[in-house]
Amino acid sequence: MASQEKNPPIPGTRPFDGELARRGYALNKMCFSFNSADNRAEFLQDEEAYMRKYQLSASQAAAIRSKQVLQLLEEGGNAYYLAKFAGIFKLDMQDIGAQQRGMSKDEFKAMLVAAGQ
């Protein structure tokens, strides 16, 4: 019979496992709703009411307010659904990369340019 050992953790990552999926269900359900232009408009009209509609936890709502994608991942957000949220606010991969590095977007872009020289 195959071993059911857990893989060792990867430093700096949070695997999206069953526990995280359960914890992030409401958050991901809300982000999935953003496939509809009407839902995106409703969210932008009253973000707080929209979050209450999906019963987000206090920490998930705080992460939405701060638009911190890494915090949303910690709250159980799935990267594929969070892309819908990020798109509403025109966050691109450089914004997310800057968040991951703990720097401004301009600093992140300068780092990329310097690395390419």
Stockholm file with secondary structure:
# STOCKHOLM 1.0

chainA/1-117         MASQEKNPPIPGTRPFDGELARRGYALNKMCFSFNSADNRAEFLQDEEAYMRKYQLSASQAAAIRSKQVLQLLEEGGNAYYLAKFAGIFKLDMQDIGAQQRGMSKDEFKAMLVAAGQ
#=GR chainA/1-117 SS CCCCCCCCCCTTCCCCCHHHHHHTHHHHHHHHHTTSHHHHHHHHHCHHHHHHHTTCCHHHHHHHHHTCHHHHHHTTCCHHHHHHHHHHTTCCHHHHHHHHHTSCHHHHHHHHHHHTC
#=GC SS_cons         CCCCCCCCCCTTCCCCCHHHHHHTHHHHHHHHHTTSHHHHHHHHHCHHHHHHHTTCCHHHHHHHHHTCHHHHHHTTCCHHHHHHHHHHTTCCHHHHHHHHHTSCHHHHHHHHHHHTC
//
